Amino acid sequence: MTTLPVETHAPAQPARVCMVSLAGYCFAVEVRFSREVVALDEYTVVPLAPAHLLGVANLRGSVVPLVDVRPLLGMPPATAGREVRALMVERDGVQLALLIDKVLGLEPLRGLTRRADEVDLIAGHLAHEGQSVTLVDMSALVAALGGADKTTEVQ
């Protein structure tokens, strides 16, 4: 008789978020959608583009849209210079460079709460070091920018 080893599975890791600062507020994007943080030393402005589209940038041979999410979240637009910092994200096959002020770190996604009167682009809020962190709904963001249909799936 042959005895097979028992399969052991590592416990599931909790989802994590990449926390960033926008105009002094703390926002988060799930790590599964975050690719990298880049410093873009130049980008091309697109004539007649909506206010949230700062332009397009060449990232290692790929042209990616540089998006300022502040106007979409009801905040004043950024005053971007020629060199900007961006969080590269990908959702539903759409790759975007989201303009950020700085990266605050990676944290577990725990204690997510949702408010009834929430803006469509917000998946909820979590607490971190006594501060409220707003989780951006990447599916809704991509849909708002004209990408894939919204299918929210926060884990």
N, C-alpha and C positions, 0 to 999 in steps of 0.2 A: 504494500500500500504506500502510495506517495503522499506526503504531507506538504501542503502548500503554505508558504508563509502568510501570516495574517497581514492584510494591507492596513497600514496606519496612515491616517491623514492628519496633516498639521491643522491646528485650529485656524479657522478663517480669520484673516487679519481685518481689523475694522477699516472702513474706508478712510482715506486721508484727504486733507485739503491743503492747497497752496494758498497761504494768506498773503495778500498784497495791500498796499496803501494807495488810495485814490483820494486826493484832495483832503488828506487828514482823516479819512474814514477807512475802516478795515473791511475788506471784502475777501471772499474766498472762492476758489474754483476747485472742484474735485480733482485730485491728482491724476485720476484715470483720463482726464481730458487735457491736462497740462503736459506740455512737451519739454519746454526749456525756457529760460529767461535769456533774452538777447539785448545787446546794445546796438541799435541801428544808427550808424553814423550819417546816413542819408536816406531819404525816401523821396518819391516823386508825387507831387500834389496832382490830384485828378480834377480837371476843370468841371464845374457844375455838380460836383459830388455832394451827397448829403453831409450835414454838419458832423456826423459821427465818423465819417470816412476821411481820415487825415490824408491818406494817399496809399501808395503801394510801395513795397520794398523788395529788394532782391536779397533773398536769404539762401546762400549757397546754390544759386541757379534757379530757385523757385520764386516766382512772384507771389507775394502774400499781401492781402489788404491790411493796412494799419488802422485799427478801429479805436476810437475814443468812446468808451461806454458811458462816460459821464452824462452826456445829453440824454441818452436812453434811460438813465436812472434818475432823471430830473435834476441833475446837477449842472452847473455852468461848465462849458467846454474847457478843456485844458489849453494852456498856452504853450504848445509844443515848439521846441526849437528844432534845429537841424539834427541834433543827436538826441535820440529818445531811447528809453528802456521799455521793453515789451515782454509780455508773457505770451509765448507761443502756445496756442491751444488747438485742439482738433476735435470736432464732433460731427458725426454723420458724414464723414468724408470731406468736411469743410475745414480748411486750415486758416487761422486768423492770428494776427499779432495784436494783442490787446495792450494799449498804452497804459503803463503803470508808473507810479512814483517810485516805489521800492518794494522789494520782497521782504515779508516779515517772518516767513518760515513755513514749515510743514507741521501740521497737527492732525491728530485723529478727528474724524467727523463723529462727534458725540453730542447728544442733547439737542438735536435739531428741532426747532419749533417753527410753526407757521402761523401767520396772522391772516385773518379773514380778509382784510383790506389791502393785501400785499400787491405790489406792482407785478405784472406778468413775468418780468425777468428775474424775479427773486424766488429762489427755491425755499428759503427759510432763513433762520438766524440761529447761531450757536454762540455760547458764551466762552470767552477765552480771557483769562486773567482779569476778570471783572469788567470786560468790555464786550459789547455786542458785535458780532462778526456777521456780515450779510453774505449768504451763499448765493452766488449767481447761478441761475438755471441756464446751463449751456445750451440745452435743446431750444429753449425759448429765445435765447440770444441769437442763435444761428437762424431760427425761423424769422425773427424780427429783421434780420439783415438780408433776408431774401434767400436763405439757404434751404436746407431740408425742412420737412414738416416737423412741428413740435410734438415730441413724444417724451414727456418728462419721466425720468427714471432715476431718482436719487436713491442711492443705496446707503 
